[in-house]
Structure formats: C-alpha cells, structure tokens
Amino acid sequence: MDSRKSGGFLYEMHLHTAEVSTCGRVPAEEAMRLYRQEGYAGVVVTDHLNDITFGRMKHASWRRKIAYFLRGYQLCKALETERFTVLLGAELRFRGSNNDYLIYGLTEEFLLRHPRLLDMDPEQFHRLAQGEGLVFIQAHPFRNGLTVVDPRYLDGVETHNGNPRHDSRNEIAKAWAQKFGLLQTSGSDFHQREDLARGGITFPQPVHTVQELSLALRGPHTLKETEEH
C-alpha cells in the first residue's frame, strides 16, 4: 500500500543500519528497498550514537567518530528519490545510563559542534535541544532496565515501539505521555527484516527536511501501531 493514497505520508521514525549500529542486521541498501516496497514516504535513520558504536574508535577524534556514525545515513540518503525521503536522526545514549533517546531535527553540523554530547544528561541536552530546534524523545522508556526520565526534560516519549523481541510496554508509555502532555511517536525499531513496517508516523503533508520534521512532530499526526507478537 502506498501511504500517499491513504490520506497522508507515512514515515519510519526508528531505523538502524547494519553499517553503523552493532545490533543492526540489514544493510542500508536493503532497508531502503524494503521500506519503499511497503509504501513509506520516507525514513529517519536513527543509528545508535553511543560508546558501543565507537567501541573500536576509543582514541579517535570526535570528527572521525561522527564520520563513522553518518555512514549508514549517507548510504540511505544516496538512495533517496523524489517520492522517498531520507532524514538524519539518532538514538542517543549518555554515558552512565542505559536509557536511549531519539533525536529529531538533527544535522551533521550540530553533531560536530558538540564533542561532549555523550557526557551530557537529559536536563542539559533538553536545554540545548530547545535552543537548536531539536525534538528530544525518550525511546521505549518502560523496557526492563531503563529509567523513566522527569517529563520536564523531554519533549515526548516513544509510545509505540514495534520491535517484537522486546516488551516495551507501549500501553504504559502511552498513558505516561497522556498524563504529562508529552509528544507521542511510533517507530518499528528496525534492526532485522522481521521488524519491517511495525511502526511509523503519518503526517498530513510530506516532510522533506529535518526542520520540517521537527515542526510536523509538534503538529497533527497519526501513529502506526502494530500489535506486538
């Protein structure tokens, strides 16, 4: 089904590539082909931005680390078409915590300007994100081993995570978001082929830039919510 024929434009909001994320199992080229076949209007590439990703680059410069982090996105971006948009995002993890955060509105320039990014905490990053026009979302906050963050330091939470190998307790995340008036997002958390098209967001208008994405997330949208196995 082509999402553009169903009254909106469907975007995957949480996707990992095998080229960057150590847990990714699908190469960028194959992932883009699969999502085009599923009728998505585009994807946000959210490879892991953390010390695990940079495990073999401990002593590398921040610029080299970011160049490595961007590889998956750049391979996907090369396959962008007029009818299929590829945008940069990240699944960020600060040092000293197992929590993950989805960052939307992200640019390469922002990443290069902040070499101490991983040393921040949610309060510090949220303050930075507000000044930069980014959207700061806690990913799957109710999985085992994770800590729910003070909602004052978040723009929203991922209320639907489609990954079938984890219990993300999506219904609790949705209730939490509603209680505190937080933005809600949905993503497949795509790592393997079985994760394909298990989440996403439908916007009433096409989104072509990270700036447009940030604005669209704060406006009307519909979550794609696939039942977990």
C-alpha positions in Angstrom: 0.0 0.0 0.0 1.3 3.5 -0.9 0.8 5.7 2.1 0.2 8.7 -0.2 -3.0 7.1 -1.3 -4.4 6.7 2.3 -4.7 10.4 3.2 -1.2 11.0 4.5 2.5 10.4 4.3 4.0 7.6 6.4 7.5 7.8 7.7 9.6 5.3 9.6 10.9 7.1 12.7 13.3 4.5 14.2 15.6 2.6 11.9 19.1 1.2 12.3 21.6 0.2 9.6 24.0 -2.8 9.7 26.8 -0.5 8.7 26.8 1.5 11.9 24.6 0.0 14.7 26.3 -3.1 16.1 22.8 -4.6 16.6 21.7 -3.9 13.1 21.4 -6.8 10.7 20.1 -5.2 7.5 22.3 -3.2 5.2 21.2 0.3 4.3 20.5 -0.5 0.6 18.2 -3.4 1.5 16.4 -1.5 4.2 15.6 1.3 1.8 14.3 -1.1 -0.8 12.1 -2.8 1.8 10.6 0.5 3.0 9.9 1.7 -0.5 8.1 -1.5 -1.2 6.0 -1.0 1.9 4.8 2.3 0.6 6.5 4.6 3.2 7.1 8.2 2.1 10.4 8.1 3.9 12.6 7.1 6.9 14.5 8.7 9.7 17.8 6.9 10.1 18.4 6.7 13.9 21.6 4.7 14.3 23.0 4.3 17.8 25.1 7.3 18.9 26.9 5.9 22.0 30.2 4.4 23.2 29.2 0.9 21.9 29.1 2.2 18.3 32.5 3.8 18.8 34.0 0.7 20.6 36.9 0.3 18.2 37.5 4.0 17.9 38.1 4.9 21.5 41.0 7.2 20.8 39.7 8.6 17.5 38.8 12.3 17.2 35.1 13.3 17.6 35.1 14.3 13.9 36.2 10.8 12.9 33.6 9.2 15.1 30.9 11.3 13.6 32.0 10.5 10.1 31.6 6.8 11.1 28.2 7.4 12.7 27.0 9.1 9.5 27.9 6.2 7.2 24.6 4.4 7.4 22.6 7.6 6.9 24.7 8.6 3.9 24.2 5.2 2.3 20.5 5.5 2.8 20.5 9.2 1.6 22.1 8.2 -1.6 19.0 6.1 -2.4 16.6 9.0 -1.8 14.2 9.8 -4.6 11.6 12.4 -5.3 9.0 10.2 -3.7 11.1 8.7 -0.9 12.8 11.0 1.7 15.7 10.0 4.0 16.4 12.2 7.1 19.1 12.1 9.7 18.3 11.2 13.3 20.0 9.4 16.2 19.3 7.1 19.1 21.5 8.8 21.7 22.7 7.2 24.9 24.5 9.3 27.5 27.4 7.8 29.5 26.5 6.3 32.8 23.0 5.3 31.8 21.2 2.6 29.7 18.4 5.0 28.6 18.1 5.8 24.9 16.7 8.9 23.3 15.5 9.6 19.8 16.7 12.9 18.4 14.8 14.5 15.5 15.8 17.7 13.6 19.4 16.6 13.8 22.2 17.9 11.5 25.8 16.9 10.9 26.8 20.5 11.8 25.2 20.2 15.2 26.9 16.9 15.9 30.3 18.3 15.1 29.8 21.4 17.3 29.2 19.3 20.4 32.0 16.8 21.0 31.0 16.4 24.7 27.5 15.3 23.7 27.7 11.8 25.3 28.8 13.4 28.6 25.5 15.3 29.0 22.4 14.3 30.9 18.7 14.7 29.9 18.3 18.1 31.6 21.4 19.5 29.9 20.5 18.1 26.5 16.9 19.2 26.6 18.0 22.7 27.3 20.4 22.5 24.3 17.8 20.9 22.1 15.3 23.7 22.8 17.8 26.3 21.6 18.6 24.3 18.4 15.1 23.3 17.4 15.5 19.6 18.0 12.9 17.2 19.3 14.0 15.1 22.3 12.1 11.8 22.7 12.8 9.0 25.2 12.8 5.7 23.3 10.9 2.7 24.8 11.1 4.1 28.4 9.4 1.2 30.1 11.6 -1.6 29.0 13.3 -3.6 31.7 16.5 -2.0 33.0 15.6 1.5 31.9 14.7 4.6 34.0 11.8 6.9 33.3 13.1 10.5 33.0 11.5 13.6 34.6 9.0 14.7 31.9 10.2 18.3 32.3 13.3 17.3 30.5 11.6 15.6 27.5 9.6 16.7 24.5 8.0 13.3 24.3 8.2 9.6 24.5 8.1 6.7 22.0 4.7 5.4 22.9 4.8 2.6 20.2 7.9 0.6 19.7 7.3 -2.2 17.2 10.4 -4.3 17.9 9.0 -7.9 18.5 11.9 -9.1 20.6 11.4 -6.6 23.5 8.5 -5.9 25.8 8.4 -2.1 25.5 5.1 -1.9 27.5 3.8 0.5 24.9 0.4 0.9 26.7 2.2 2.2 29.8 4.3 4.6 27.7 1.1 6.0 26.1 -0.6 6.5 29.4 2.5 8.3 30.7 2.7 10.6 27.7 -1.0 11.4 28.1 -0.7 12.1 31.8 2.1 14.7 31.2 1.1 16.1 27.9 4.1 14.8 26.0 4.5 14.3 22.3 4.0 10.7 21.2 6.0 8.9 18.5 5.9 5.5 16.9 8.7 3.5 15.2 9.5 0.0 14.2 12.9 0.0 15.9 14.1 -1.7 12.7 17.1 -4.0 13.1 16.1 -7.2 11.3 13.7 -8.0 8.4 11.0 -9.2 10.9 10.9 -5.6 12.3 9.8 -4.1 8.9 6.9 -1.6 8.9 5.8 -2.3 12.5 5.6 1.4 13.3 5.8 4.9 12.0 4.0 8.3 11.8 1.6 9.5 9.2 1.8 13.3 8.6 -0.9 15.2 6.6 1.8 16.8 4.4 5.1 15.5 3.0 8.3 16.1 5.1 11.5 16.8 3.2 13.9 18.4 5.7 14.8 17.9 9.3 13.4 21.3 10.1 10.1 20.3 8.6 10.2 17.1 10.6 10.6 19.0 13.9 7.6 21.2 13.1 5.5 18.2 11.9 6.1 16.3 15.1 4.6 19.2 17.0 1.5 19.3 14.7 -1.2 16.8 13.9 -0.1 13.3 13.1 -1.2 9.7 13.3 0.7 6.9 14.9 1.1 3.5 13.2 0.8 0.9 15.9 1.3 -2.8 15.0 0.4 -5.3 17.7 3.4 -7.0 19.3 4.0 -10.7 19.0 
